[in-house]
Amino acid sequence: MDIYLIFKIAAVGILVSVVGQILKASGRDEQAFLASLAGLLLVLSWVLPYIAQLFQLIDGLFQW
């Protein structure tokens, strides 16, 4: 796993948190929820290949 991926995930988390707080303070709770959902989906799309690779590694480890 690349260290830059961790920094990108942290940056998206900080950005989503700030945007969510601003939107909630202005009374736009639905848009704050959608912003957090978009951030989650973005990070999940980055991490999902690594999770699949981990499961393939574990599957190969326990096969006879």
Buried (B, 14 or more C-beta within 10 A) or exposed (E): EEEEEEEBBEEBBEEBEEBBEEBBEEEBEEBBEEBBEEBEEBBEEEEEEEEEEEEEEEEEEEEE
